[in-house]
Amino acid sequence: MEIEFGEIVSVPMNQIWQHEERDFTPWLAQNIEKLGEALGGLQLEVEQTEVYAGNFQLDILAKEVSNNKIVVIENQIYKTDHKHLGQLITYASYFKAEIIIWVSQEVTEEHRSAIDWLNNNTNDKLEFYAVEANIIKIDNSKPALNFKLKAFPNEWTKSGGNTSTTATTETGELYRAFFQKLLDELREKHRFTNARTGQPQSWYSFTSGVKGCIYGCSFARGSKVRAEVYIDTPSQEINKEIFRAFEQQKTQLEQEFGEELQFEELPTKRASRIAVYRDGDIWTDTQTLDEIKNWCIEKLLKFKQVFGDKLKRETENKEY
């Protein structure tokens, strides 16, 4: 039997997006989760696009939700060049970014080598990525885009051959191990997140799909474990407005959630939270830690079920 195959054709980016600033940057900002997934499950949330850094203009300013790191993203619809490499470093310095991402149609060997050099010769807090946006068609099919990682941070080389930095304490490693198990189950069993790497910190946050609103799980003070929805848009006024709108629905929300919710306005902070608590700390026995993990998963899924659509409704048409 004769099999007929289609022909795979590469499509230049400028055939899809004619202008970088007007076309590609807005598309990338709206589809930032696709880029984050290609970078090993980074939870990227856009803060601003085309934001000034002195006399220059950064394409996308974002944050990594799980660890609150500042992210700068420079994108091109052609191959990498020295000008954009210089701008990328300038933006990283200006915004004090810890995650630096360069997206282009083609990453030249010279610029891949430059990003590798930066990863290998800067401190272990900085992460540099170079990413190609590869677009293909099969015969007359719709175009398909695939982000291809060309250069990325290597934790092993940054730490001199040791996968955990000297600054990571024993307690930090306990947190890392706990949240790694939590992430793996949330990702593989529940498709709650694309995040892949636990951090040596007492908390972990997850994107909600609504800018400025996140779901979180943390080991809080007083030997308590907390699961929450955290409202933290750039506007304190809007945060409090959203919080109070939910507070007025307290009885209904608690019925939907199945238990009492703690409404914490946090008047001295920009953000507010709605949370549930249980007893526990990171130094407890393995069986109890597993029970805490299961509790966190249950509550995070419940927060998403109860608050997901409501967060969208409460934040729509609000400018911040």
N, C-alpha and C positions, 0 to 999 in steps of 0.2 A: 504494500500500500504506500503510495507516495504522499508524503507529508509536506505541506506548503507552510513555510514560516514567513512571518512578517519581517520587515527590515527595521532595525532599531536606528533611530536618527537622533543625534544630539541637537538640541534647540538652544541657540544663544539666548541669554537672559534678556537682551534688549528687544527680542521679538515678543516677549511676554510683558515686560515692563519697559516702556520706552524711556522713562525718566526715573533716575534713582530717587530723588527727593519726593517727587509727586506721586510716584507709582510704587516702587519697590519698598521704600521705608514704611509707608502705611500698611502695605500687605504684610510685611514681616512683623510689624507691631501687633496686627490683628491675629497673626498666627504664631505668636511667640512660643506657644507650647510645643510646636513642631520642632523648633530649634532646640528648645530645652531637652526634649526627648532624645535628639541626636547627640547631645552632649552628656549622655549618661544619666539622664533623668533630672537635670537641673530644673528647679521650679521657678521659672522666670516670670516676673510680673512687670509690665511696662509702667514707668513713672511718667516720662515725657518723651516726645519725639522732637527732633530739630531744636535742641536746647543749646543755647549759647554757652561757650566756654571761652571767655575773653573775646577775641576777634574771630574765633572758629565756631563751628556749629556741629555738635555731636548728633549723629543720626538717632540713636535710641539710648535713653538712660533708663535702667531697670534695676530691680533688686532680685536677689535669690531668696525666696520666701523662707526656706528651711533654716537659714542661718543669718538672714538679714544683711547679707553682703551687697555692696553697691556693684552694679554691673554696667559697663559701657560697651556699646555695640556699634561698630563702624561697618557699613555695608557698601558694596560696589556691584554694579551690573557688568563690570569688565574684570580683567585680571588684576591682581594686586600690583601696587606700585609703591615707590619710596615715599611719595607724598602722604599717602594714607597710612603708612607705617608710622611716620612721624606724628601725624594727627592722633593716631591711636594711643601712642605713648603720652602725648600732651593731654588727651582727655583723661587717661588713667590717673595722671598726676593731679589734674585740676579737680576731679571729683573724688579723689582718694579712693578709687575703685580697687577691689580685690579680685574681680573677675573681668577679664578683658577679652572680647570676642570680635573677630574680624571675619566677615562673611563676604565672599566674592564668587565670581564665575570660575576663576582659576587662581589657585595659589601657586605662584612660581616657586621653584626649588630654592632660590635665594631667600624668599620671604618665609618659606616653611622653616628653613634653617635658622632664620632670625628669631622666629617664635620659639623654636626649640631652645635656642641659646638663652632667651629671656626666661624660659621655664627652668632651665638648669642653673642659672646664675643670679636669680633673684630670691628673696626670702620665701619661705614655704606658705605664706599667706596669699601670695599672688598666683593667679591661674590665668594663663594665656591660651587662647584657642584660635586656630585658623580653620575655617570651614568653607568648603566649596558647595555651591548650589548647583547641582547637576540636574538638568532637565532633559527628558527624552520623550520621544514619541515612537510608536510602532505603526508604520505606514501612516494612515490618516487619523490615528487615534487622538484622544485628548492628551495634552502634555501631562507628564508626571514629574514631580520634583522630589529629589532625594538629597538631603544634606549629608555631605561626606566629610568626615573629620580628617584633617590633614596634619594638624599639629595640636598637641594637648599637653597639660601638665602631667609630669611623671612623679608621683609621690615618692617612689623609691629613690630616684636620683636626688630629689630635693632634700631628703632627709639623710643623705650619705649612706644609703643602703639599708636604712631601718624604716619599716613601714609606719612607725608611729614616732612623732617628733618628741624630743626630750622634754618639751613643755607639757606634753600630755601626761596627766597624773593617773594614778591607779583608779581613782574615782571617775576620771574622764573615760577610761577604758571600759568601766562598767556601764556608763551611759551609752557609749558607742555600741557595745554589744547588745544592750537592751533595745535601742532604737533600730539597730540593724534587723533584729528579728521582727520588730513591729512593722518596719517598712516592707520587708519581704512578704509578710502575710497580707498587708494592705494592698500591695501591688499585684501579687500573683493570685490571690484568692478573691479579692474584692474589687480590683481595678480602681481603687480609690486614689492612687497616686502613681506617677512615673518615677518618683524619687528612688534612688538605689543605694545611697551611701549614708550610713549612720555617722553622726558627728559626736565628738567627745564633749557634749554639752547636755544640760539638764532638761532641755525642751526641744521640740520639733514642731514646725509649722507647715501647713499644707494650703495650697491655693484652693480657693472656693469657686473660681470662675468669675468672681466679682472683684473688681479692682479695690484694693484697700481692705478687704475682708478676708480673713483666714480662719481655718480650723487649726486647733493646736492641742498638744498633749505635753504636760510638763510635770516635773517633780517640784512642787512648791514648798514654801516655808512651812514649818510646823509638822513635818513628816506627813504631808498631804500630796496626793496626786490629783492633777486637774486636767479635765478636758473642757474645751471652750470653743466659742466662736468669738473672734477678736475683731473689733471694728476700728480700723485705723487708716482712714483715708487721709490725704494731706490736710484736710480741714477739720479742726477741732469742733467747730460749730456744727458741721454736718454730722460728725461722729456722734455728738450728743443728741442731735435731732433724731438720727436713726435709732440710737439706743432707747430714747424715751418712747418712740413709736412702738418698739418691741415691748417695753416695760408695760405699756397700756394694754398689751395683749397677753400679759403674764399668765392668767388663768387658762386661756386657750392653748398657749404654747406648752404649758406644763402638762395639760391633758394629752397633747399630741406626743410629747417627749416621754411621758410615763413616769415622771418624778419631778420633785421640786428643783427649780433652777435658781441659781444665784445671780442676781442682776447687780453688776458692779460698775457704776458709772465712772469711777476713777477721776474725780473732779480735778486733781492736780496734774493729770496727764492729758495728752491729746486724744488717746484711745479710750475705749470702753470695752467691757467684756460681759458675756453671759456664759456661766460655767456650771459644771458639776464637780464634786470632789469625792474622794475616798481616802482612807488612811493608806500610808505606804511610803517607803523610801528606797533608794537604790541599793542600800547595804543589807537588805533582807535576803532570805534564802531563795534558792532557785525556783522552788514551787510557787512561792508567793509572787515572785517577779513574773512568772508565767501567768498567774491570775491577774496581775496588774495589766500586763500586755493585753490579755483578752478583754478586760474592762475598758481599756483605752480604745480598742478597736470597736467594741460595741457602741461606745458613746460617740466616737467620731462619725461612725456611719449614721447614728441617730441624728446628730447635729446636721449632717448633710441632708438627710431625709426631711427634717422638720424646717430647716432654715434656708435651704438652697434656693428655692423659687422666691421666698419672701425677701431674701437679701437683694435679689435682682429687682424686685418691685420697689423696695424702699430706696434703692440707690439710683434708679433710672431718672433721667432728666436733671440730676444734680451735678453741678459743675464744681470741680475742685482740682 
